[in-house]
Amino acid sequence: MSHFISVAELQNQLGKVVVFDCRFNLGNKSQGYEQYRSGHIPGAYYLDLEKDLSSPVAQHGGRHPLPDTEVFAKKMRDCGVHQHTQIVVYDDSRMAYAARAWWLLRYLGHTHILILDGGFSAWNNAGNQLDRREPGIKNGNFKASIRADQILSRDDILKDDGKLLLIDSREAKRYRGEEEPIDPVAGHIPGAINYFWQEATNEQGFIKPVNEQQARWKELPNDKSLLVYCGSGVTACVNLLSLELSGLDAKLYPGSWSDWCSYEQA
């Protein structure tokens, strides 16, 4: 199964695929949409991490709970997505937000989705055309079909009898609890190991070759079920992508550390 599309390939597919711009900045939450308005890949719709790819924050559930299924499905239909539509997603953050969209669509049963390798920067650096117009509402027939076996919850972790191996995707100093710039409690889920999500891509935002992805995970035991988390279930999706490229199955803990530590505060 292919997971990526190159800039050159996307140039030839414009008009035949539905493109989503997923740029976002956790430190400036309007920046992604402002960048989109300033110029995006022609025909692209915008998906906001917090308005489209997440549902409202509650006491528990983390900073980016999974979106309401029907609300998200309507968004897809309004963007002209049908059951067999080829979707392309991109960002400019080493796939952090594009991978969330990639994972979410697959979780909801849509498998025809590719990530633009190198993201918006690769498109722009190639001198390709940009557009400032927003596409109009269309009439797709997208219907969600939830793959519930792709996620686990805090309760599932608490009930685990040693079969799970948790992978923390945050940078090492947050994993170790030395620094926590976002969540109110520092540390990690007991027993978790650390694989920083940015190791899946290079500094230009291109995915590393499959052999390098496989080398990342070569020390993992083969008798455990893998469960991946991060701060809020977003950048963990890059590790899920890396694991899949390596031929390894893994699930997501959507609430991640921000859900877990909310119970420590309760």
ChimeraX attribute file (.defattr): number of C-alpha atoms within 10 A of each C-alpha:
attribute: neighborCount
match mode: 1-to-1
recipient: residues
	/A:1	6
	/A:2	9
	/A:3	16
	/A:4	17
	/A:5	19
	/A:6	16
	/A:7	19
	/A:8	12
	/A:9	11
	/A:10	17
	/A:11	15
	/A:12	9
	/A:13	14
	/A:14	15
	/A:15	12
	/A:16	11
	/A:17	18
	/A:18	21
	/A:19	27
	/A:20	23
	/A:21	27
	/A:22	30
	/A:23	29
	/A:24	25
	/A:25	14
	/A:26	11
	/A:27	8
	/A:28	8
	/A:29	14
	/A:30	13
	/A:31	14
	/A:32	22
	/A:33	19
	/A:34	12
	/A:35	14
	/A:36	23
	/A:37	14
	/A:38	12
	/A:39	16
	/A:40	24
	/A:41	23
	/A:42	18
	/A:43	20
	/A:44	27
	/A:45	22
	/A:46	21
	/A:47	24
	/A:48	20
	/A:49	23
	/A:50	18
	/A:51	12
	/A:52	18
	/A:53	21
	/A:54	21
	/A:55	19
	/A:56	14
	/A:57	13
	/A:58	11
	/A:59	10
	/A:60	15
	/A:61	24
	/A:62	23
	/A:63	26
	/A:64	24
	/A:65	22
	/A:66	23
	/A:67	18
	/A:68	13
	/A:69	16
	/A:70	11
	/A:71	11
	/A:72	23
	/A:73	21
	/A:74	18
	/A:75	18
	/A:76	24
	/A:77	18
	/A:78	16
	/A:79	22
	/A:80	18
	/A:81	24
	/A:82	17
	/A:83	15
	/A:84	12
	/A:85	18
	/A:86	17
	/A:87	20
	/A:88	25
	/A:89	30
	/A:90	29
	/A:91	24
	/A:92	21
	/A:93	21
	/A:94	26
	/A:95	32
	/A:96	23
	/A:97	27
	/A:98	31
	/A:99	25
	/A:100	25
	/A:101	27
	/A:102	25
	/A:103	23
	/A:104	21
	/A:105	22
	/A:106	18
	/A:107	18
	/A:108	18
	/A:109	16
	/A:110	23
	/A:111	18
	/A:112	18
	/A:113	24
	/A:114	20
	/A:115	24
	/A:116	26
	/A:117	24
	/A:118	26
	/A:119	26
	/A:120	23
	/A:121	16
	/A:122	19
	/A:123	22
	/A:124	15
	/A:125	9
	/A:126	11
	/A:127	9
	/A:128	13
	/A:129	12
	/A:130	16
	/A:131	14
	/A:132	15
	/A:133	16
	/A:134	14
	/A:135	12
	/A:136	10
	/A:137	12
	/A:138	13
	/A:139	13
	/A:140	18
	/A:141	17
	/A:142	22
	/A:143	19
	/A:144	19
	/A:145	14
	/A:146	15
	/A:147	12
	/A:148	10
	/A:149	9
	/A:150	17
	/A:151	16
	/A:152	17
	/A:153	17
	/A:154	17
	/A:155	9
	/A:156	12
	/A:157	17
	/A:158	8
	/A:159	9
	/A:160	11
	/A:161	8
	/A:162	10
	/A:163	11
	/A:164	16
	/A:165	20
	/A:166	24
	/A:167	25
	/A:168	27
	/A:169	29
	/A:170	21
	/A:171	16
	/A:172	15
	/A:173	12
	/A:174	21
	/A:175	24
	/A:176	14
	/A:177	12
	/A:178	10
	/A:179	15
	/A:180	15
	/A:181	8
	/A:182	13
	/A:183	18
	/A:184	11
	/A:185	17
	/A:186	18
	/A:187	16
	/A:188	24
	/A:189	16
	/A:190	7
	/A:191	11
	/A:192	17
	/A:193	17
	/A:194	19
	/A:195	21
	/A:196	19
	/A:197	23
	/A:198	21
	/A:199	19
	/A:200	25
	/A:201	20
	/A:202	12
	/A:203	12
	/A:204	14
	/A:205	22
	/A:206	18
	/A:207	24
	/A:208	13
	/A:209	13
	/A:210	16
	/A:211	10
	/A:212	16
	/A:213	22
	/A:214	17
	/A:215	10
	/A:216	16
	/A:217	14
	/A:218	11
	/A:219	8
	/A:220	11
	/A:221	10
	/A:222	9
	/A:223	9
	/A:224	13
	/A:225	15
	/A:226	20
	/A:227	23
	/A:228	29
	/A:229	29
	/A:230	29
	/A:231	27
	/A:232	22
	/A:233	25
	/A:234	31
	/A:235	25
	/A:236	32
	/A:237	28
	/A:238	28
	/A:239	28
	/A:240	27
	/A:241	24
	/A:242	25
	/A:243	21
	/A:244	16
	/A:245	18
	/A:246	19
	/A:247	12
	/A:248	15
	/A:249	14
	/A:250	20
	/A:251	19
	/A:252	25
	/A:253	25
	/A:254	28
	/A:255	27
	/A:256	29
	/A:257	27
	/A:258	24
	/A:259	25
	/A:260	22
	/A:261	21
	/A:262	18
	/A:263	12
	/A:264	9
	/A:265	8
	/A:266	7
